[in-house]
Amino acid sequence: MTSRVEKARELFKQGFNCSQSVVAAFADKYGYTPEQALRMSAAFGGGIGRMRMTCGAACGLFMLAGLEKGAVEGADSQSKADTYALVQELAAEFKQRNGSLICAELLGLSKPEGSPVPEKRTPAYYAKRPCIDMVAEAVTIWEAYLERKAKGEL
């Protein structure tokens, strides 16, 4: 396991949500303080605001794609297209590895839980939730992307 995967897993174990754990593991790379990374990604946990939609770990992965390729000028349609293409590639990889991008499906829920209040982090919570593994997968996918980029394969 890489140190960033370990860092993301540790953040999750400390009580941060899946999106925060993924984004904060790369805060230093993109010039953010840990606090900034945790705040910017806070709303995406629990499948976006605990609505069990797109997996928070995947959302964190997509936030990293935006930090890497995102347009900084409104008329820059090429950067927008490049970012969307990267997100689609990352989403396909995440879905292939995990079976879904949808939080509720990954958790085996038939319907949203209906509460914005997160569950307490107990041994039973960790035993039934695949979230820490989704965090590790998202970080692993991003590291593979960065490695390909560093080798000039992209």
Residue, then its C-alpha position, 0 to 999 in steps of 0.5 A: m500500500t502507498s503512503r497516500v492510500e494509508k493516509a486516506r485510510e487513516l483519515f477515514k478511521q479518524g472520522f472524516n468522510c470518504s470524499q474528505s479522506v481522498v482529497a486530503a490525502f493529496a492536499d499537499k500536492y495541490g497546494y492546499t492545507p489539510e483544513q482547506a482540503l477537508r472543508m472543500s470536500a466535506a459536502f460530498g461524503g455519504g454519496i453527496g450530503r448523505m443522500r447516497m447518490t454518487c459515492g463520496a470516494a468517487c466524488g473526491l477522485f473527480m475533485l482531484a481531476g478538476l484540480e489537475k485539469g480544470a479550466v480556469e478561464g470560462a471560454d476554455s472549452q478544451s480544458k473542460a472537455d479534457t476534464y470531463a473525459l478524465v472524469q469519465e475515464l476515472a468513473a469507468e475504472f471506479k465502476q469496473r473495480n467496485g461494481s457501481l458509482i452509487c453509494a446506496e448500491l455500494l452499501g447494499l441499501s434498497k432506499p436512502e436512509g433519510s437522515p443527514v446524521p452520520e452513523k457512529r464509527t464503531p467496529a460494527y460500522y467498519a465491519k458492514r461498510p465498504c467505504i474505507d475500501m472505496v477510499a483506498e480504491a479511489v486513491t489507487i486509481w488517482e495514483a495510477y493516473l499520476e504515474r501514467k502522466a509522469k511517464g508521459e503516457l497521457 
